[in-house]
Amino acid sequence: MKRIAAFAAALLTAAAIPCSTYADDEMIIEIIPETADTIVTVKPEKDKTKISPYIFGINDKGNIAGISPTVIKQTGTSLSTYNWETNFSNPGTSGNNSNDISLVDNFPSSKWSSPALYTDSLVTRGMMNNIPVRLVTLQLMGYVSKDSMGIVSDDALSKQTRWCTVQFHKNDTYLNQPDTDDDVVYMDEYVSYLVNRYGSAMEGGINGYFLDSEPDKWAENFSVLGLDQITPDELLYRSAELAYAVKTIDNKAFIFGPSVSGLQGCINLNNSDAWGSRSDNEYSWFIDNYLSYMYMRGDQVGYRLLDVLDLHYYTEALTPVGIPVLTSSDEFSNAYRMQAVRTLWDSDYTENSVSVLMNKQFTPLIPTLQASIRMNYPGTRLSFSEYDFGGGDNMSGAIAETDVLGTFAKEGVYLACLSPVSDDYSFQKAAMNLFTDYDGEGTKFGDALVYSDNDDDTMSSVYAAVDNDDPEVLRLILTNKNMVNTKNFNINIKSSQYDYELSEAYRIDENADIVNIGTDSFEYGSNTVSFDADTMSVYMLVLRSVGEELISEDSSESVWNTEASQANEDDKIITENPHGTTESVTVLQSSEAVTEDTNPADATVPDLIETSQSVAETVTVSATDEETAQSSDSDISEAEESDENGDEEAKTVATPVKVIVLSLAACVGAGIFYVLIIDKK
């Protein structure tokens, strides 16, 4: 009854707000109370936090021209049924349950039979657009398309004849030209093929793998298969097995999971019956269960089986009259879109959506997810590999996207990829470019977020950043969410090191272009700026120091330590091990070997890309019919039984040259132990 009353109260409150006012003979709907002048305080030396370079990603669909992302990933319902051996797939109910070649039909038909052609498309687009991180989705559901002969019926015969089964471990020879007549598709052979073609993750190949996509929707999307809603126990076991298969081939590749859809997927995997039937369920939501299980299985084999906790998040916010904000562009939707991002971070905000109103205790979402990580699998990163708040074709979308990226930076999200639901998302592109290339010359917002405050004004937002290598430049991004009134910003910069003065100003215009607007309309002096922001607007201000530095700094000291071997006490998180003792987990910023006194399953995962690696170093190996590698043990349990010394002997695709080089490195680096993982030839 309380929940029903809360929902009714929300509707009544919205209905009580004045609906319209007239200006210039045009009706402008004022939905949310607007605010007046805003005082902004920025402290460049306070709360300096590294901005992950991987939050500016994009899903590989549609037109990605005119954008400067740092990550590209595969996406789409069809990926759950993608047969990498033949490139057949099935989009499920969204595409009439038709087996087809649609994922690669942009290639000449002569290439359609080339293994992993869809992944080749991903790598090619990444290189053409200078996107350094490429992420692939693996098939966990259990079935992939066997042919491209159109609609599949839901009878038992079709299930036997129109689908291939998926197995994670081949336990036999890997082939660069896989057997397409055995009715089985192997995931470890897929990873082996990609490593041989592009190199390992450390060599500029595929950087990481998703354990399929939205498993909580498989039964709904692929009803033709007659699948039951997957249970938590089933997904946990499959996830660990597939992660182990990947790590056996490429132990430095990142594993992302479970990639569930939205808040409800996080809570109970959209399977309330299976989740609620557990008599001994000790977990508050599925995310706790998933993290704890992946920790336990990683602990058994001696290394991480999950590097990044991943989910998909498309806003479910509704307007007061029940219109989905995500896919609408009326004035109500635009107004509520600019507030909906607060569900990610603001405990004082309650979104008008069924999932939030019924599960308020799990919001704000990002702090709740971070708390689950700390308690159940310390050091795991967090990502939103698919997200969208809509409004791609108007300024409300630019404002929402600005707030999303600012929130990801502020809340320590590691990776994120925009997945726009509309073909036209030009305003979202502009918002992302504001962070990654605001002047068209590759200049970025900054690599360190610093303290900024707008006095809790819900109708504006402010983000401030500096570059670690150039602290004399301070950049601010500000938004005005008022739909009727302009807003005066009075900005005060409190710096003990520099006198900053406004140098450049940019804004996103009505054509979704980032334009240099000059500084004439601003009042500014030493560490102060004042200006009137137009209604529904986004600005970038660039301030540079004038005069000499007030207090000298040791330029050799970085804001954050990038050498794991020299981590100091500030670089450690003291946390309670979910399985017992209190311990210190070193926050690694590079792919250093884990020290002997640290449980490898506990260590914080390193960065996606080694600084010494470059996208230009991608290795391409031509596929042949020759045998390339032998597979590993069939599953984790067998590996545990055969582990006589307590250390897992992993395997990676390597050439004799690599073996020699690594052996010499091990000899020179006395005292440093390298665990070499070598595939049997």
N, C-alpha and C positions, 0 to 999 in steps of 0.2 A: 504494500500500500504506500509506503514511503516513496518508493521509486516512481509509482504512478503519480503521486502528488507532486513530486519534483518535476516530472515532465510537464504536467499540467501547468504548474507555476511558471515554467520557462515560456510556454506558449502565451500565457496571459500577460506576462511581463512584456514580451515582444509586441503583443497586440496593443498594449497601452502606449507604446512609443509613437509619437506623431509620425505619420507616414510620408507626408510630402510638404514641400515648400516650393514656391515659384521664383525663378530668377531668370531674367532675360528671356521671358516667354517660354522657358523650357522647364519641364517638371524634373526636379532633382529629389530623389528619395533619400531622406536622412534617417538611417536605420539605427545607428549606434550613436550615442551622445558624443559630440565632438569636443575637443579640448583646445585651449587657447595657447598662449606662448609657452615655450618649453625651454628650460634651462638645462644645458648639457655640460657635464663635467668630465674631462678626460685627464687621466694620469698616466703618461707614457712609461713611467718607471715602475708601475704597480701591476701586479697580477699578469705578468708577461707569460703568455702561454703559447706553445708551438701550435700552429695551424697545420693540420694534416694536409699534405698536398693532394691527397686522394679523395677528398670530398667533392671535387669538381668533376664528377664522372657523368657518362651518358650511356644509355642503353642503345645497342646497335639496331636501330630501326628508323625508318624514315630518313629525312634529310638532316644530316649533321653539319652541313655547311654553315659558315658564319658563326662558329662557336669554337672555343678553345678548351676542350676538356682534357683531363689528365688520365682518365680511365675509360675504357670501352669494354662492354660485356655483352654476351649473348642474352637474348630475352625472347619471351613468347611462350604461349601454352604448348606449341608444337614441339618444343625442345624436350619435353618429357617423353616423347615418342620418337625422337630423332635417331635414326639408324645410321651411325657414322660410317659403316661399311658401304652403304649404298646411297645415302643421302635421302632416303624416303622418310616421311614423317606424317603425322596426323594431328590436326588442330583441335580434335574433339568436337564438342557441341558447338563451338564458335565457328566451325567450318564444315558443318554437315557430316562430321565423322568420316572425312574423306582421306584415304591414303594418297599422298601425292608427292610431288617433287618441288613444292612451292618454296622451300627454304633456299633452294639454289637455282630457281628457274631464270634468274638474271644472268646465269652463265650460259655459254654455248652448250648445246645438247651433247656435244662430243665430250664434255668434261663431267657430265652428271654422274658418271660411274666412278669418278676419282674419290678415294676414301677421304673422309673428313673435309669435303669441299666447303661446307658451311663454316667450319673453323678457319679454313684458308681465307675465306672472305673476311672474317673478323680481323685476322692478322694483316691482311692487305689494307683494309680501311684504316686500321690503327696506324700503320706505317705511312700511308698517304696523308693522314691528318696529324702526323707527329704526336700521336697519343702513346705514351710510353708503357702503359699497363694494359694488358689484354687478359680477360678472364673468360673461362669456358664453363658451360653447364654440362654436367654429367647426368646420366639417366639412372635414376634410383627406383622408379615406379615398378619396373619389372618387365615391361613390354614395349617393343618398338615396332614400327611399321615394317612389314615384310615385302610390300609391293607398292606400286603407284597407280593402282587400278581403280581408284575412285572410292565411292561410298562403301563403308563397312557396315554390315548388319550386326545385330546384337545376338545372333544365334550362336550356339556352341560350336558349330562347324567353322564359322568365321573366326572365332577366337583361336582355333587350332591352325587355320590355314592362312590367315591374313596378318599374323603377328609373329615376331621372333621374341624369344625370351632373353632376358638380360642376366648375365652372371658377372660377378665382380672379379673373380679369380679364374684364370684359364688353366693353371697348373700344366702348362705345356708350352711349346715353342710359340713365341710371338712372331707374327708375320707382318711385313710391310705391305703385303697384298693379302688382306684377311680372307678367310674362307667364307664366302657368301652363301654356301649351300648347306651349312650345318644348322640353320634355324636358331643359332645362338649368337649373341653379340656380347663381347667381353669388354669390361671397362678398363682393366689393367692393360689390355692390348691397345685400347684407344689411347691411353696416356703414353704408353711406350711408343706408339706411332707418332704422336705429337712431339715427343722429346727427340726422336730420331730426325724428324723433319725440321724442327725449329730450334732445337737445343733445349736444355733443361731451364728451369726457372732462373737459375743463377747465370745462365749463358744468354739471357735475353729472349727465351722462349715464352711459353704460356706461364704467366705469373701465378695463377691460382685457379681453383676449380670449385664450382658450386655443387653441392649435393642435391641436384635437381632443383625444382622450383615449385613452390606452393603445394606441398604434399597434402595439406588440409583440404585442397580442392580437387584432388585427383578423381574421387568418386563422382563428383558433380561434373567435372569437365570431360571425363571419359566414361560416361555411363554405358557406352557401347561395350565396354570390357566387363561390365557387371561387377565392378569392384565394390567391396565394402569400404566404408569410411575407415581410413587407416587408424590404427590404435597407437597410442604413445609408445608402447613396448615394441611394436613392429618397426616404427620409424627409428627408434633409438638403436636397435640392433643393426638395421640396414645401414644407418648413417656411419656407425663405427666401422663396419666391414668395408664399405666403399672408401672411407677415408684411409683405412689401412692399405687398401689396394693402391691408392694414389701415392701415398708416402713411400711405399715399397719401390716404386719406379722413380719418383722424383721427390726426395725427402725435404727439399726446400720450397716446394710449391705450397702456396697457401690453401687451406681448406676453409670454405665458407658454408655455414649451415645454421639453422634448418631452412631458412628462406621461406618462412610461413607468411601467410597473408594477413596483415593487420593485427589489431589488438586481440580479436577473438582467437586467432590462430596461436598467439602467444599464450593465451590463458588456458585453453584446453584442446588445442589442435582441431578446433571446430568439431569435436567429438565429445560432447558433454556426457553421453552415456558411458563411454569407456573410461573417461577421466573420473567421473563420479562414482563408478562401481568399484574403484580401488579401496579396499577396506583399510589398507595400511598406507594410504597416500600421505606422505610427509611433506609434500611440496605445495606451496601456495599457488603456483601456476606452472604450466608446462615448461617454460623457459628455465626455471630452477631445475626441473627434472632432467632436461636436455644437457645443461651445462654439467651437472653433477655426474651424469652417466658418461659423457665424453671425457671428463676428467679421469674417472675411474678406469675406463678402457685405455686411455693414454698412459696412465700410471702402470698398467699391466705390461705394455709393450716398451715403455721407457722413453717415449717421446709424445709430443702433442699430436692428437688426432683432430683437433679443432683449433684453428688460429683466429677465426673471426666469427662472432655471433652475428648472424645476418637475418634481416626480415624485410618484407615489402610493406610499404605504408602509403596507401592512397587515402587522402582525407575522406572520412565518412560524414563530415559535417553537413547539416541540413539548415536551410533557412527556416524562419518561424512558420512558414506555410508548407514545409516538408520538401522543398526542392533541393536535390543534391548539389552542393557547392562545386564539386569536382568537375561536373560536365555542363554547368550553366554559366551564363554571363549577364544575367539581369542584375539590377543594382543591389538587390538583396544579397545575391550570391557573391557579388564582388565585395560587398562590405564584410560579410562573414568569412570570406576567404582570407582577408587580411588579418583576421583574428584567429583563424583556425590553427595556425602554426603554434600557438601558445599551448596546445595540447601536448606538444613535445617537451615543454620545459616549465610551464607556469602552474604551480599548485593552486593558485587562486582562480584559475579559469576552468569552467566546465563547458565543454563543447556540446552543442545540441545534436547528438547522434545517439542511436540506440546503444551501441557498444560502450560508449563513454558513460552515458546515464546509468546503465546497468552495472558498470564495472569501474566506477570512479576511483576505487582504491588502487587501481593499477596506473593511474595517471598522476603527474605528468610522466609520459612514457620513457623518455631517455634516462632520467634519474632512477626510475624503477629498474630498467634494464641494467644500468651500471651497478646498482646495488646487488642484483642477482649475480653479476659477474664476480664482484668482490667476494661474495659469500660462497659461490659454488665452483668457480674456475678462475682464480685471480690471474690477471695478465692477459686475458682474452680481449681482443679488440672488438669494436662494435661497428656494424655497417648497416646502411639502408640501401641495398643494391637496386631497389626499385622504389621510387616515391614520386608523388605528384600532388599538388594542391590546385591544379587547374588554372584557368585564366591566361593561358598562353598567348591569347590574341589581344589582351588589354592590359592596362597599367596595374590593375589589381594583381595580376599574375606576376608581374615584375616585382612588386612589393612583397608578395608572399614568398617568391623564390629568393629574394634578398634576405628575408628573415630566416628562411630555412637554412641557407648557407651560413649566415651569421650564427644561428643556433648550433649548427653542427660544429662550427669552429669553437664556439664558447663552451659547449658541453663535451668536447673531446671525442667526437665521432671520428672514426678512422677512415672510413670510405663511404661514399654515397654516389648513386647514379640516378640522375633524373630520367624518368620514363614518361614523357608527356602523353596524355590521352588524346590530344588533338593534333592534327597535322600542322596547324599553324601555332608554333610556340615561340614566336619571334621575341616577345617580351621576356620570356623566361631565359632565352639565349642572351639577351642584353644584360639581364641581372647576373648571369654566370660570368659573362665577359667583364663585368664591372670588377669582379674579383681576380680574373685571370689575365685580362688584356684590355684594360679600360681605354688606352690611348691608341690602340691599333698597332703598337710597336712592341707588344709583348710585356709591358709593364704590369706588374701584379699589385694587388692590394697590400700584400705583406706576408711575411712568414711567422709573425708573432702577434697574437691578439693582445691588446692591453686594456686596462681598466677604462670603461666608459659608462656613464650613467645619465639617464634622461628623466630622473625624478619619477620613475614608475608611470610615465605617460603611456597609456595603452594605444594612443592614436599616433605614435611615432616610434621610431627605433633608431639606435645609433650603434655603430661598430667602429672600433679604432684599431689600427695595426701599424707596426713598424717592421722594417727588415733588419734582421740581426746584423747583416753586413753594412747596413746604411741607416743607423738609428737617427740621423739628422733629418730624415724625412718621415713625417707622420701623415697617415691617410685616414680620413673619416668617411664612412658611408652613412647617410641619414635618409630616413623615409618620413613622409607626411601622409598619414592614412585618412585625414579629413577629406570627405567627399564634397563639402560645400565651402569650407573656410580655408584660407591660407593659414600658415603657421609661422610665427617668428621663432627662430632658433637663436638663443644666446649661448655661445660656446666659450667655456673657460678651460684653458689648458694649464694644468698645474704640474710644471716640470722643474726639477731642481738642477737639470743638466743643460737644457737648451731653451733659447727663446725662439719659438716657432711663429712664422708669419705665413699667411695664405699666399700660395704661389699659383695654383691652378684650380679650376672648378669645372666639373663635368656633371651632366645629368642625362637621364634617359628621356628622350623626347617622345612626342605622340606617334612617331613612325618607328619606335623601338630601336632608334639609333642612340649611341652614346656620343654626345656632342660636347665640345669644349665651349663653355658659355662665358669664359673670361671672369674677371673679378670685379668689374665695375659696379655690379648690383650688391656687392657685399661691403659691409663695414668691418674693418679689421685693423688690428695692431699687434703688438707683441703678446702672443699667447691668448688672443681673443678674436672671435669672429661672430658677426651677427648678420642674419639675412632672413628674408621672408621666403618660405618654401611654398610653391604652388600646391593646389589641391592635388591629392593622389600623385605624389612625385617621389623620385629617387635621385639623390645627389652623391657625388664623390668630391671631397675636398682634399687637396694636396697641400700640405704645409711643410715649409723647409726652415731649418734653423738659420738665424741671422746672427752675425757676430761670432765670437769665440765660444767654445764650450765652457759652461759655467763650472763644471766639476769634471776633472779628467777621469777617464776610465782606463782600466787595463784592457786594451783592445784585443789581447790574446785570450781573454776569458770569455767563453761562449755563454749565452743565456742558459742553454741546456747542454748537458754533457752528451757528446755523440760517441764517445768511446766506452764500450761496456766494461772494458778492463779497468777503467779509471773512475768508475761510478762512485760518487761520494754519498754521504748519508741523505742528502736532499734528493738523490735520484732513486731512492728506494721507497717502496710502499710497505709499511708494516701492516700485515693483514693476518686474519685468522684463517689458517688452512681449513678448508671445508672438511678435511678428514682427520683433524686432530690438532696438532701443535700450532703455535704462533710462529711465523717465520718471516724472513725478509726476502721479498721478490725484487730482483734488480730489473729496472726498466731499461731494456736493451734498445739502442737506436741503430744498431748495425747487426749484420748476420754473423755474430761471433759464436763460437762453440760454447755450449753451456758448461759452466764450471762443474767440477766433479762433485762439489758439495751441494749442488742445486738439483732438485728433482726436475728432469727435463720436461715432465708433463706440467710443471708449475710455472716455468719461465715465461715471461712476457714475450710474445712473438716479435720478431725483428721487423724492420721496414720491408715493404714489398720489393723495393728495388735497391740493390747495392749501389752506392754512389759511383763505384768504378764501372758500373754497367751502363750501356747506352742502347737505345732502341736500334741504333745503326749497327750494333754488333750481333744482330739476330743471325743465327746460323740456319741455313736451309740445306737439308740433306735430301737428295732425290730418293723417292721411294722405289724399291726394287722388289722382286719376288723372292729374294733371299731371306733366309731366317735371320732374325736380328737379335733375339734375346730369349732367355728362358724365364718362365714365370716363377714367382715366389711361392711360399707355402700357401695353402688354400684359404686359411682364415687366421684370425688372431689367436684363437685357442690353440691351434697347432703350433703357432710360433712360440707361445708360452711354454708348451711342453718340450720343444726342442731347444730352448734357451738354457744351455748348460751353465754359462758363466754369468747370467743375469743381465747381460747386455744384448740388445737386439741387433742381429747382423742384418742390416738393411742392404738394399741393392739399388744401384742407379745405373742408367745407361752410360757407359764410358768407353773411350777408345784407349789403346795402349799408350798413346801420348799422354792422355789425362792421368793414367796410372803412374807413369814415370814422373810427371810434374808434381803430382800430389805426394808421391813418395819422397822426392827431394825436399819438398816443403816441410814434410814431417821431420826429416832428419835435421834440417837447418833449425827449425823451431823447437829446440830441445825443451822438453817440459810441457809442450803443447800437444795434446792428444787429438788426432783427427780420426773420426770414425768413417772409414771409407765403405761406401755401399756400392758393390760391383755386381752387375748382372752377369750371370754365367753365359758364356758364349757357346 
